[in-house]
Amino acid sequence: MAKPRMDLTAFVGKLLEEQDGDVLREGIRVLSQALMETEVAGLIGAERHERNGDRTAYRNGTRTRTWDTRMGTIELAIPKVTPGTYFPSLLQPRRRAEHALLAVVQEAYVHGVSTRKVDDLVKALGLDGISKSEVSRVCGALDPVVAAFRTRALTGEHRYLWLDATYLKVRVDGRVISQATVVAIGITSEGDRQVLGVDVGPSEDRAFWTAFLRGLVKRGLTGVRLVISDAHEGLKQAISTVLSGTAWQRCRVHFMRNLLATVPQGAREAIAAIVRTIFAQPDHASTLAQSGKWPRDCAARRTSPPWWPRTRSPGTARDRAVFAVSRCRSRLA
């Protein structure tokens, strides 16, 4: 075996003496070249300039290839052999970037960074830049991963199920339109939270919600005891159709939003604080007591605004916990 061609201690000392500061990038380049030389020597059965009877091929120059890494763009001289071919194990065919850099581009794209800004991000990392089409191609590798996640089998029971939707701008047939994105989050019997499903459709109507829930059941959703969502009528009908016998509860966050939308801007903070005291009670009896206490206190202190509801609670056990605020309407006399 020939004597090693590189003294690592001398190499590091030389780099530290340089004034440009690109120590890591130059180190990666030199170590990569050393790795390729070792692989070629094993492939052809001989070191550089070594003569022996075990040689199976010969070196035939090099070819230049750029490699995008987190340390910047590195120019490699890849050895060529004849007869035969050689490709370094540290690279991927038809790909210039390392796995970690591709992951950075994909994560930025998932978080909503535009393709143009991804190019600026890549340049900030010290690379030569990346085109919009290259960003789209790199992120296209996420499609099968997302498809596998959305269609995976659901195992175990999910006793509590949260359903919600939002509207996002998507490109369909060359046009940018608004479509509904629905999501289901479940809680397992061990208390773990899991995203069970995501889907996109024209709108969150009853038919779309019904198809979405049936897809979850088909994939193995079982054991649901309580569904939490907003009061969307199509969603409630879909829940009663697909998950019959399951209790439904209105989402507290959506309830608060709907309530405060009917209250004048100046009173929203006070109303929100009062409603939170009702929800914060430790048991059912305390909740009922608190729900009937604060309207009387406000009236006694003459602090209620003129639009405050003067009617009494309808009185059902289910509704009394929030009766004092659920009847609030804008500018009630």
C-alpha positions in Angstrom: 0.0 0.0 0.0 1.3 3.4 -0.9 2.0 6.0 1.7 -1.0 8.2 2.5 -0.9 11.4 0.4 -2.3 13.7 3.1 -1.0 14.7 6.5 -4.2 15.9 8.2 -2.3 17.9 10.9 -0.3 19.8 8.3 -3.4 20.3 6.2 -5.4 21.8 9.2 -2.4 24.0 10.1 -2.2 25.3 6.5 -5.9 26.2 6.5 -5.7 28.1 9.7 -2.9 30.2 8.3 -5.1 31.3 5.4 -6.7 34.8 5.5 -10.0 34.1 3.6 -11.7 32.2 6.5 -13.3 29.5 4.3 -11.8 26.7 6.5 -14.9 24.5 6.6 -15.7 24.7 2.9 -12.1 24.0 1.9 -11.9 21.2 4.4 -15.0 19.5 3.0 -13.6 19.8 -0.5 -10.3 18.3 0.4 -11.8 15.5 2.5 -14.3 14.8 -0.3 -11.4 14.5 -2.8 -9.6 12.2 -0.5 -12.7 10.0 -0.1 -13.1 9.8 -3.9 -9.5 8.8 -4.4 -9.9 6.0 -1.8 -13.0 4.8 -3.6 -11.4 4.8 -7.0 -8.3 3.0 -5.6 -10.6 0.2 -4.3 -12.5 0.1 -7.5 -9.6 -0.3 -9.9 -7.4 -2.3 -7.4 -4.4 0.1 -7.3 -3.4 3.4 -5.8 -2.3 6.3 -8.0 0.9 5.5 -10.0 1.0 2.0 -8.4 1.8 -0.9 -10.6 0.5 -4.4 -9.7 -1.1 -7.4 -11.2 -4.5 -6.8 -9.5 -5.3 -3.7 -11.4 -8.7 -3.9 -13.3 -8.9 -0.4 -14.7 -7.0 2.9 -15.1 -7.6 6.5 -14.1 -8.5 8.7 -17.1 -8.5 12.3 -15.8 -11.3 14.1 -14.0 -14.5 15.9 -14.6 -15.7 19.0 -12.8 -19.0 19.0 -10.8 -20.4 21.6 -8.4 -21.8 20.4 -5.1 -24.2 22.6 -3.1 -23.7 22.2 0.6 -24.7 24.1 3.8 -21.1 25.5 3.7 -21.6 26.8 0.2 -21.0 25.6 -3.4 -17.9 23.3 -3.7 -16.3 22.4 -6.9 -15.2 18.8 -7.1 -12.9 17.0 -9.5 -14.5 13.6 -9.9 -12.0 10.9 -11.2 -12.8 9.0 -14.4 -11.8 5.4 -15.0 -11.5 3.3 -18.1 -12.9 0.8 -18.8 -16.0 1.3 -16.7 -17.5 4.2 -14.7 -17.2 5.8 -11.3 -19.6 7.9 -9.3 -18.9 9.1 -5.7 -20.9 7.6 -2.9 -21.3 11.0 -1.2 -23.2 12.4 -4.2 -26.6 11.5 -5.8 -27.1 11.0 -9.5 -28.5 14.1 -11.2 -28.6 16.1 -8.0 -26.2 18.9 -7.1 -27.3 19.5 -3.5 -26.8 17.4 -0.4 -29.7 15.9 1.6 -29.5 18.5 4.4 -29.7 21.4 1.9 -32.6 19.9 0.1 -34.3 19.5 3.5 -33.8 23.3 4.2 -35.4 24.2 0.9 -38.3 21.9 1.4 -38.9 23.1 4.9 -38.8 26.8 3.8 -41.3 26.0 1.1 -43.7 24.1 3.5 -43.6 27.2 5.8 -44.9 29.4 3.0 -41.7 30.9 1.7 -42.0 31.8 -2.0 -39.8 30.3 -4.6 -38.1 33.7 -5.2 -37.3 34.1 -1.5 -36.0 30.6 -1.4 -33.4 31.7 -3.9 -32.4 34.5 -1.6 -32.2 32.1 1.3 -29.9 29.8 -0.7 -27.7 32.7 -1.7 -27.5 33.7 2.0 -26.1 30.2 2.7 -23.2 30.9 0.4 -24.5 29.0 -2.7 -24.9 30.1 -6.3 -28.6 30.3 -6.0 -31.5 28.1 -7.1 -34.1 28.6 -9.8 -37.9 28.5 -9.3 -38.2 25.4 -11.4 -35.5 23.7 -9.3 -37.4 24.6 -6.1 -40.5 23.1 -7.5 -38.7 20.0 -8.5 -37.0 19.6 -5.1 -40.3 20.1 -3.3 -42.1 17.7 -5.7 -40.3 15.0 -3.7 -42.6 15.8 -0.8 -45.7 14.7 -2.8 -45.4 11.0 -2.2 -44.5 11.6 1.5 -47.6 13.7 2.0 -49.8 11.2 0.1 -48.5 8.3 2.3 -49.2 10.4 5.4 -52.8 11.2 4.3 -53.7 7.6 3.4 -51.9 5.8 6.2 -53.9 3.3 8.3 -55.2 4.6 11.7 -54.5 2.3 14.6 -55.9 2.4 18.1 -58.8 4.4 19.5 -59.1 8.1 19.2 -61.6 9.1 21.8 -61.6 12.8 21.1 -61.7 14.4 17.7 -61.2 18.0 16.7 -62.4 19.1 13.3 -61.6 22.5 11.7 -61.2 24.2 8.3 -59.6 27.2 6.8 -59.5 28.7 3.3 -56.2 28.9 1.3 -55.3 30.2 -2.1 -54.5 27.3 -4.5 -53.7 27.0 -8.2 -56.3 25.0 -10.1 -56.2 24.8 -13.9 -53.9 27.8 -14.1 -56.2 30.0 -11.9 -55.6 30.9 -8.3 -58.8 30.3 -6.3 -59.8 29.9 -2.7 -60.5 26.4 -1.4 -61.3 24.8 1.9 -58.5 22.9 3.7 -60.0 20.6 6.4 -58.0 18.9 9.2 -58.8 16.3 11.8 -56.8 15.9 15.0 -57.4 13.0 17.4 -56.4 12.2 21.0 -55.5 8.6 21.6 -56.3 6.6 24.7 -52.8 7.3 25.9 -53.3 11.1 25.6 -51.2 11.5 22.5 -52.3 14.1 19.9 -52.2 13.1 16.2 -53.1 14.7 12.9 -55.4 12.1 11.4 -56.3 13.6 8.1 -56.0 16.6 5.8 -58.0 17.3 2.6 -58.7 20.1 0.2 -62.0 20.8 -1.5 -64.1 23.5 -3.1 -66.0 24.4 0.1 -66.7 22.9 3.5 -70.2 21.8 2.8 -72.0 18.8 4.1 -71.0 16.5 1.2 -67.3 17.3 1.5 -67.3 16.9 5.3 -69.2 13.6 5.0 -66.7 12.2 2.5 -63.8 13.3 4.6 -65.2 11.6 7.8 -66.0 8.5 5.9 -62.4 8.4 4.6 -61.2 8.6 8.2 -63.5 5.7 9.3 -62.4 3.6 6.3 -58.8 4.1 7.3 -59.5 2.8 10.8 -60.9 5.7 13.0 -62.7 4.1 15.9 -63.6 4.8 19.5 -64.7 8.4 19.0 -66.6 9.6 22.1 -66.6 13.4 21.6 -66.2 15.6 18.5 -65.2 19.3 19.0 -65.8 21.7 16.1 -67.5 25.0 15.2 -71.2 25.2 14.7 -71.1 24.8 10.9 -74.4 23.1 10.0 -73.0 21.0 7.2 -70.3 19.7 9.6 -72.7 18.9 12.3 -74.9 17.0 9.9 -71.9 15.1 8.6 -70.9 14.1 12.2 -74.4 12.8 13.0 -74.4 10.8 9.7 -70.9 9.2 9.9 -70.2 9.2 13.6 -73.7 8.5 14.9 -74.0 8.2 18.7 -71.0 10.4 19.2 -71.4 13.5 21.4 -70.7 16.9 19.9 -69.3 20.0 21.6 -68.9 23.5 20.2 -65.3 24.7 20.1 -64.6 27.2 22.8 -62.4 29.3 20.5 -64.9 29.5 17.8 -67.7 30.3 20.3 -65.6 33.2 21.7 -65.0 34.6 18.2 -68.6 34.4 17.3 -69.7 36.0 20.5 -67.2 38.9 20.4 -68.2 39.6 16.8 -71.6 40.7 18.2 -70.2 42.9 20.9 -69.0 46.6 20.4 -65.2 46.9 20.2 -64.9 48.8 23.5 -66.5 46.1 25.5 -64.9 43.0 24.0 -62.0 42.8 26.4 -64.3 42.9 29.4 -66.8 40.4 27.9 -63.9 38.0 27.1 -62.6 38.2 30.6 -66.0 37.4 32.1 -66.6 34.4 29.8 -63.2 33.0 30.7 -64.2 33.0 34.4 -67.2 30.8 33.5 -65.1 28.3 31.5 -62.4 28.3 34.3 -64.8 26.9 37.0 -63.7 23.4 38.4 -67.1 21.7 38.3 -70.6 21.9 36.9 -72.2 23.5 39.9 -69.6 26.3 40.1 -70.0 26.9 36.4 -73.8 27.4 36.8 -73.2 29.7 39.8 -70.7 31.8 38.0 -72.9 32.1 34.9 -75.6 33.6 37.0 -73.5 35.8 39.3 -71.7 38.3 37.1 -74.8 39.8 35.4 -76.3 40.6 38.8 -73.1 42.1 40.0 -72.8 44.3 37.0 -76.4 45.4 37.4 -75.9 46.1 41.1 -72.8 48.2 40.3 -74.6 49.9 37.4 -71.6 49.1 35.2 -73.5 47.3 32.4 -73.6 49.2 29.2 -77.0 50.2 27.7 -76.9 47.3 25.1 -76.5 44.7 27.9 -79.2 41.9 27.7 -81.8 42.2 30.6 -83.5 38.9 30.0 -83.1 36.0 32.2 -81.5 32.7 31.3 -83.6 30.2 29.3 -82.6 27.8 32.0 -81.5 24.5 30.4 -78.5 22.8 32.1 -76.6 22.7 28.9 -77.0 26.3 28.0 -76.9 28.1 31.3 -73.2 28.0 31.6 -72.9 30.6 28.9 -76.5 32.1 28.8 -75.4 35.5 29.9 -73.1 36.0 26.9 -74.7 33.7 24.3 -77.7 36.1 24.1 -75.5 39.2 23.6 -76.3 40.9 20.3 -74.8 44.1 19.0 -76.6 47.2 20.3 -79.3 45.4 22.3 -81.4 47.8 24.3 
